[in-house]
Amino acid sequence: MKNAKPTGKVCPREFFSVAEDVSYLEAVQLKEFERSFVQWKDAAKRMDSIRARTRMWLIFLLLRHTGARLGEILSLDDITAFDMEHSSVRIGREGREREVPLPEGVCAEIQSILESPVGCGLRGCLFAVDPGYFRRICYARGKECGLSKDLVRPKSLRNSRAVEMLRSGIPITVVKEILGQSSLNLTANFQQFSQGDILSIVSNAHQTMRKQTSARNSFVGHVVDVKNDSVMAEVVLETRFGRRISAVITTDSLTNLKILVGSPVIATVKAPLVNVLKCGDTPLGSARNRFRATVVRATATPVLSEILGRLPDGTDVCALISAQSANELDLHSGDEVEFWFKALSVVLNTVQL
């Protein structure tokens, strides 16, 4: 696991870990493996050898820079798959195709090969090679630079590209689409955070969010439960202190925010939507969120009064109530009260890792 540089800002891509059962190459190893492939390709002298090694090199390039499966590359139609104008390649079967961008330099090299005598002589079947033969070429190149078979097989190149993209800051949902994976759970093996990492990331995001919103009340945590129908969804988050907060949002919002159990979120509630009553008074309404607190201060104006309370875990909660209600409550510093707000009053913000 890498250590983040002390810049004052949390940069998740600097220190995430990869699941232990995922084999992949680090940047230095990738560079050495590629160098070994280039040297082997350039050492060819006879035309048949040049043609064969160039085909292997082209397959390696595509695996290295697309994260595709070996079978997907070997089934490419070299006549129709490439869009040189937009530096991309279409990968996958009909109906499940995806457009994968290529680095401009790689795209230029591919175009050069396709237009060379080697490429022109094999158009339409350039990638029709035996997968076992390609794997053996990979193992030989890996052995030349001291890498084990497990690290240089095509699956490891796919994993390596996934990790490389995540470490460059590409969102995990985009990586999922590029890899053509059906579930985000599969991609998640490439990017894992310890509990300490998660707390640091979310706490940093929490502070940023507090600066960007006018809501006085904000709670950071992870989603622990989601219930939804075709129109609305109830989301329950739990803070690191074990406090649970319920929010009701539309099902469309649930989908757009990509909220799942385990997702880090920030819940905000504007102070005018928070009510307060003295402990022991009969609770009013059907609000799902109710928290006991101690009054820190009560600031009155002729129209509104601000009641600031502190929960046992140290979290501050603020309510704006009418001056008349404040006079009836007659709250003072140290009084025990209950803050409450409806689940519909909670706004959820997702935290991008």
Secondary structure, DSSP 8 states (H G I E B T S, - for coil): -----SSSS--GGGT-B--TT-----HHHHHHHHHHHHHHHHT--SHHHHHHHHHHHHHHHHHHHH---HHHHHT--TTTSEETTTTEEEESSTTS-EEEE--HHHHHHHHHHHHSHHHHTTTT-TT---HHHHHHHHHHHHHHTT--HHHHSHHHHHHHHHHHHHHTT--HHHHHHHHT-S-HHHHGGG-B--HHHHHHHHHHHHHHHHHH---SEEEEEEEEEEEE-SSEEEEEEEETTS-EEEEEEEHHHHHHTT--TT-EEEEEE-GGG-EEEETTS---S--SEEEEEEEEEEEE-SSEEEEEEE-TTS-EEEEEEEHHHHHHHT--TT-EEEEEE-GGG-EEEE---
